[in-house]
Amino acid sequence: MAPEKADKTANTQPLVPVPVAVVAILLTLGGGALWFMDYWARTHPPQGPVLTQEAKAYVVNLKLGDVQMQAAESYFKQAVVEIVGNVSNTGPRGVKLVEINCVFHDSYGQLVLRERVAIAGRKAGGLAPGETKKFRVAFDNLPPSWNQSMPQLVIAQILFE
């Protein structure tokens, strides 16, 4: 009798079990999706409400003065950059909220961080006509590439009383 030929395809097994391969592919896709969402969030900051025409016309009545930048140390021994100053309402209307964009750049002038913060309203209260209030904003998340210069301060939102 002639020896039977063994079916080579019946006894071979894949190098990597199918469930392990599926899990590895899913983890890779999930990691890629998380990376992309993080990248998108860093490069496309959420846009808040834009200045209305009424607010754009009133911006000339809001003055930032005595603005200084200083370094401090937080309770957790972390470096904190503070921007302190005054905001004045020289116009005829009461304002219940003023928000500014603080725009930080690197040594090449490239944008490294834009953060929107309230300097009047919310906790500090609004600004009556002719009133001046002190403000203080702190940043503990500045990127290492920041050029250590005063950021641009741009009024981003005004809500009237």
C-alpha positions, 0 to 999 in steps of 0.5 A: 500500500502506498503511504497516504499523503498528509493534508498539510493545511489541516494541521497548520496554525496561524503564527498569531491567534486570531483573537490576539490579532483582533485585539492588537488591531483594535488597540492600534486603531483606538490609540490612533483615534485618541492621538488624532483627537488630542492633536485636533483639540490642540490645533483647533481651539474651541471658538467661543461666542464672537463679539457682536457689532454692538460689543465691537463698537463698545470695545474702545470704552474698555481700557486695560491698564497697569498690566504686568506679568509675574511668576509665582509658585503654586501650593504644589511647588509648580511655576505659575505665570500671573497677569495682573492689571486693571480694566476700566469701563469709560463708556456709558453702559454697564457691562456684566462680563468681559472676557479676553483671549491671552495669546502666547507665542514662541520665539518664532512668533508662532502661536503656542497657546490661546486661552480665554479668561474672564477679567470682569463678571462671573466671580469679580462682578460686572463693571458699572460705567466709570468703574475700574476693577483689578484683575488677575489671571493665572496660567500653570499650563504654559508650553515650554516653547513659550517665549516668556514675553507678555501675551497679547491680550485681546477682548473676546467677549462683552455682555451688557447688563 
